[in-house]
Amino acid sequence: MTTKNNNAIYMRLLTETVFTNDREWNWWILKHGMKHKQLYVYINIADGKKGVVDYYSPRTEKFLSQAKKVLGSKRYYRYQGNYYYYTSAKRYGNRYYMWWSMTGVIDILKDVLIVILAVWLLLIITSPFYIEPIAKRLAQPIQDLDNNVNKLPKETQKTLSVPAWPHEVHDLTENFNHLLVRLYQQNQKEKDFVNNAAHELKTPIATIKSHVQLIKRRGKTNPQIIDKSLTYIASEVEHMNQLIEELLILARTAQKLELQKEKLDLEVLTFELLESLPLKQKIKVIGQGSILADREALRHILENLLTNAGKYAPADSEIEITIAERSWTITNHGPMINENDQAHLFERFFRGADVRGKIKGTGLGLAIVAQLAHRNALKVEVTSTRKATSFTIVQSEI
């Protein structure tokens, strides 16, 4: 581009000058310094008196006889090992031809390439002396993190020490610590779940076993014992069956990856459930509305809450169901749930001290409600007074 610009400047000066004889041409050459090898000029002037007159700058005729185009290019020529940029112009019937040397530019480019090559070789030679320490310094926090991870016990609540530098490793360690805490908490929940499930199953199994042994020992001599023991066994088998079914529901809802959410009519769904549930109390349904949820999941939620209301409310009382847009509330007039128990209502196998041993249950119903509600972006709210207890399902997001 530099050569092209210089060429254009000289070409403009050349085309703006009128030459009538050799003296004017030679004077123009001296004035513009064209006696060097940087520039070759040839012009063809249409003179009315002399016809066509050719003017050459010094050594241009020899240049034209020996210069060769570079690989068939129209713009670049080679002469005596040097490269030239060619341009031409036409004005008032006159033709102008100019070849500008690119030797200076190419020499600069060669010097730049030599410097780059020298620096590159220097970097290659010296790189082992500084790249390795830098790499070790950068990798040391990651190496420390790896060592600390390997030293952690399999089951621990401890977290990794967080390095201040570099920021990427700092953020990675913090996120890893959050993951460790969540994994530990999840592991503890699974342990508690297994222990509680085993504990809940031991009781009915022990009861069944003891009655079977009683029948074996005394059934022949005391036939009345058989009917009584079979009644207890049937009751415990029913309790175990309910417990296993609810455990399976918890497992299935935890493993289900996608929910088929749809807009459900709460009034219609409520009446469908009431027809299938044997509730003793009088039911009052008020209002109407819809909610966005998975149909199967919402049925489980409402069924569990309806069953609980019928279980804990007096048989001669009234259960009220209030429906609104994106909310469903069931109110019963059973015993009050104290504040301490309210904080643990949705934990697996939790049963309040006031009802434990008095009213049959597995302690999984509300845990299922909480898990399904969370999966469906629903909130479960509880209020309890001496007069009534209410459970409300609210759509927390659309």
FENLIN-V93168 format. One record per pair of residues at least 6 apart in sequence whose C-alpha atoms are under 8 Angstrom apart, sorted by the first residue. I is the first residue (numbers start at 1). J is the second residue. Records with the same first field share a line. If there is no record, write none. Layout:
I->J ; J
//
This chain:
3->85 ; 100 ; 101 ; 102 ; 105
4->85
7->87 ; 98 ; 99 ; 100
11->88 ; 89 ; 96 ; 98
14->96
15->89 ; 90 ; 91 ; 96
19->25 ; 45
20->47
22->55
25->55
29->35 ; 57
34->40 ; 57 ; 58
35->57 ; 58
37->101
38->100 ; 101 ; 102
39->98 ; 99 ; 100 ; 101
40->56 ; 57 ; 58 ; 59 ; 60 ; 63 ; 98 ; 99 ; 100
41->56 ; 57 ; 60 ; 96 ; 97 ; 98 ; 99
42->54 ; 55 ; 56 ; 57 ; 60 ; 96 ; 97 ; 98
43->54 ; 55 ; 56 ; 94 ; 95 ; 96 ; 97
44->52 ; 53 ; 54 ; 55 ; 94 ; 95 ; 96
45->52 ; 53 ; 54 ; 55 ; 93 ; 94 ; 95
46->52 ; 53 ; 93 ; 94
47->53
63->79
66->79
67->77 ; 78 ; 79 ; 80
68->77 ; 78 ; 79
69->75 ; 76 ; 77 ; 78
70->76 ; 77 ; 78
74->86
75->85 ; 86 ; 87
76->83 ; 84 ; 85 ; 86
77->83 ; 84 ; 85 ; 86
78->84
82->101 ; 102 ; 103
83->101 ; 102 ; 103
84->99 ; 100 ; 101 ; 102 ; 103
85->99 ; 100 ; 101 ; 102
86->97 ; 98 ; 99 ; 100
87->97 ; 98 ; 99
88->95 ; 96 ; 97 ; 98
89->95 ; 96 ; 97
90->96
138->166
141->163 ; 165 ; 166 ; 169
142->169
145->160 ; 173
148->160
149->160
152->158
155->184
156->184
157->180 ; 181 ; 184
159->177 ; 180 ; 181
160->173 ; 177
161->173
162->170 ; 173 ; 174
163->169 ; 170 ; 173
164->170
193->348
196->349
197->349
200->362
201->240
204->236 ; 237 ; 239 ; 240
205->236
207->232 ; 233 ; 236
208->232 ; 233 ; 236
211->229 ; 230 ; 232 ; 233
212->229
214->229
215->225 ; 226 ; 229
218->225
219->225 ; 226
239->361 ; 362
242->362
243->362 ; 364
246->364 ; 365 ; 368
247->364
249->368
250->368 ; 371
253->371 ; 372
254->371
259->294 ; 376
260->293 ; 294 ; 295
261->292 ; 293 ; 294 ; 295 ; 376
262->292 ; 293 ; 294 ; 295
263->290 ; 291 ; 292 ; 293
264->290 ; 291 ; 292 ; 293 ; 295
265->288 ; 289 ; 290 ; 291
266->288 ; 289 ; 290 ; 291 ; 323 ; 328
267->287 ; 288 ; 289 ; 290 ; 323
269->299
270->302
273->299 ; 303
277->307
279->307 ; 310
280->310 ; 315 ; 316
281->310 ; 313 ; 314 ; 315 ; 316 ; 317 ; 318 ; 319
282->316 ; 317 ; 318 ; 319
283->318 ; 319 ; 320 ; 321
284->318 ; 319 ; 320 ; 321
285->320 ; 321 ; 322 ; 323
286->320 ; 321 ; 322 ; 323
287->322 ; 323 ; 324
288->323 ; 324 ; 325
289->323 ; 324 ; 325 ; 326 ; 327
290->324 ; 325 ; 326 ; 327
291->325 ; 326 ; 327 ; 395
292->326 ; 395 ; 398
293->376
294->376
297->372 ; 373 ; 376
298->372 ; 373
300->369
301->368 ; 369 ; 372 ; 373
304->365 ; 366 ; 369
305->330 ; 366 ; 369 ; 391
306->330
309->319 ; 330 ; 331 ; 332 ; 334
310->319
311->359
312->334 ; 335 ; 359
313->319 ; 332 ; 333 ; 334 ; 335
314->333 ; 334
317->332 ; 333
318->332 ; 333
319->330 ; 331 ; 332 ; 333
320->330 ; 331 ; 332
321->328 ; 329 ; 330 ; 331
322->328 ; 329 ; 330
323->329
326->394 ; 395
327->392 ; 393 ; 394 ; 395
328->392 ; 393 ; 394
329->390 ; 391 ; 392 ; 393
330->390 ; 391 ; 392
331->388 ; 389 ; 390 ; 391
332->388 ; 389 ; 390
333->387 ; 388 ; 389
334->387 ; 388 ; 389
335->386 ; 387 ; 388 ; 389
336->384 ; 385 ; 386 ; 387 ; 388 ; 389
337->352 ; 384 ; 385 ; 389
338->384
341->352
342->382
344->350
345->351 ; 366 ; 367
346->366 ; 367 ; 369 ; 370
347->363 ; 364 ; 366 ; 367
348->363 ; 364 ; 366 ; 367
349->362 ; 363 ; 364 ; 367
350->363 ; 364
351->363
370->380
373->379 ; 380
377->395 ; 396 ; 397
378->393 ; 394 ; 395 ; 396 ; 397
379->392 ; 393 ; 394 ; 395 ; 396
380->391 ; 392 ; 393 ; 394
381->391 ; 392 ; 393 ; 394
382->389 ; 390 ; 391 ; 392
383->389 ; 390 ; 391
384->390
//
